[in-house]
Amino acid sequence: AIKRFQVRNMCDASSQRDLRDASVYSTFTMPKLYNKMIYCVSCAIHARVVRVRNKKLRASPEGRIYVRPTFGKGGGKGN
């Protein structure tokens, strides 16, 4: 199984700003969502959480270093 721990804000930045402006408390911090995602191998590959590697790369120590893919977040061709 593949395990990923995901920490997200409860609402987006514009809603946070509106709530902060409307709040009575000056030091109010928005709570966060903490999720532990557990995927089976086939679902993790389908959801692009992990990538398929060939047998030689899996066996080598360099293949064990995982770099999370950045889909559409800059740094690649066409962005």
Buried (B, 14 or more C-beta within 10 A) or exposed (E): EBEEEEEEEEBEEEEBEEEEEEEEEEEEEEEEEEEEEEBEEEEBBEEEBBEEEEEEEEEEEEEEEEEEEEEEEEEEEEE
